[in-house]
Amino acid sequence: MSIIGRARAAEAPKFIPAEISLFQEGDGYKFQNDQGHPYYVYDKDTPTKSNCTDKCLEKWSPVRARANAKPEAEWTLVDRGNGYLQWAYKGKPVYQSIELVMGQKLVVPEGWHELKP
């Protein structure tokens, strides 16, 4: 976990999975990967199921949890099948943009939102 800047401990989540980084942005915080790319959530998902499948997965990569990951605090796990566990925050499965990872410009489509605490 990376926390940049000074902030009161009460503002930052108490638990953050090893695969996720937290950065301070202005007066708040933002979840990002180690390359500085934000994570996203999808309006059509439910707390126990990702609805990003098939064509959706061509642009959005589920944030995979380690095999021994355990849910804690506001972070839970979504079973995508075949032993693939995806992190979810406050009941929303978490993704990263494949376009950003590939160095392309991202236009965030309707129904997708940056993940923030």
Secondary structure, DSSP 8 states (H G I E B T S, - for coil): ----S---GGGS-S---TT-EEEEETTEEEEE-TTS-BEEEETT-BTTB----GGGGGTEEE-B--TT---BTTEEEEE-STT-EEEEETTEE-EEEHHHHTT------TTEEE---
